Amino acid sequence: MLCNCVPKAAVLHGKSVGFASQKSRFRNVKAQLSLFKGIILTKQELQYVFSMAEMWGYESLTQAINKNRHCR
């Protein structure tokens, strides 16, 4: 019985780490977006931006934010 519990705990641990890293990336994207002055994003818009960041890569999002910050 003990052998059956260990792999299950390992799988759950792996999932929680995945969720933690996803939440961390989400907070980083949210922090980057907060650098824009006067822009308020709805939850749906924020989810869209986050999904685009996952698709394009977070470095691309950071570069776009930095580029737009200099335009103002």
N, C-alpha and C positions, 0 to 999 in steps of 0.2 A: 504494500500500500504506500509506503513512504516514497518509493521510486516514482509512482504515478503523480505524486504531489509536486515533486521538484521540477519536472519539465513544465508543468502548468504554471508554476510560480515564475519560472524563467521567461515563459512566453508573456505572461502578464507584465513582468518587469520590462521586457523589451517594448511592449506597447506603451507603457507609461512613459518611458524615455522618449519614444517617438512623439507622443503628444506634448511632452514638455519642450522638446526642441521646436515643434511647430508653434507652440504658444510663444516661445522666445523669439522666433522669426517674426511672428505676427506683431509682437510688441516692438520689435526693431523697425518694421515697416511703418507702424503707427507713429512711432517717434519721428521717423524721417518725414512723414506727411505733415506732422504738426509744425514743421519748420516753415511751411507756407503760411503767410499771414492772411487772414480774412477768408480762408477756405474752411467750410464746415461740411464734412462728409456724413451722409446717412450710413446706417449699418449696411445697407445693400451696396452702396458705392464703395465702402471700405472693403467689403468682401470681394467686389470686382477687382479693385486695385490689388488686393492680396493674391487673388488667383492669377492675375497678370504677372505679378512679381514672381510667383512660383513657376509660371510658364517661361518667362524671359530670363529669369535669374535675378537675384537680389542686387547684384552688382550693377545691372542695367538700370534698375529702379533708382539706385543711389546716384548713378551718373546723370540720369534725367532730372532728378531733383536738384542736384548741384548746378546743372546747366541752367535750369529755370530760375534758380535763386539769383544767378548773376544777371539775368535779363531785367530784373526789376529796378 
